[in-house]
């Protein structure tokens, strides 16, 4: 059973149904139905929160990348990355199963043949 107050708070923070379902460890369809039935009148506030959240993530990402680029980070931390067959450099999940949100996940090989 979903807690409507928790769903409401997360919805007003700008999270969408799949994100709310993951946080509350429930089904996405149940969260969607809860939002449709109980929070139709909060749609405008949700949309504003989504835009604010997106802008905050964009600003934080900009600040994080301002000091060191993704390619420079990967070159300095080669031990947690592996190279794919196509030349892309990706995180090695065996070496680093958990990484922070601002760790680059992939560096695409610009010189590969298509």
Buried (B, 14 or more C-beta within 10 A) or exposed (E): EBEBEBBBEBBBBBBBBEBBBEBBEBEBEBBBEBBEEBBEEBEEEBEEBBEEEEEEEEEEEEEBBEEEEBEEBBEEBEEBBBEEEEEBBBBEEEEEEEEEEEBBEEBEEEEEEE
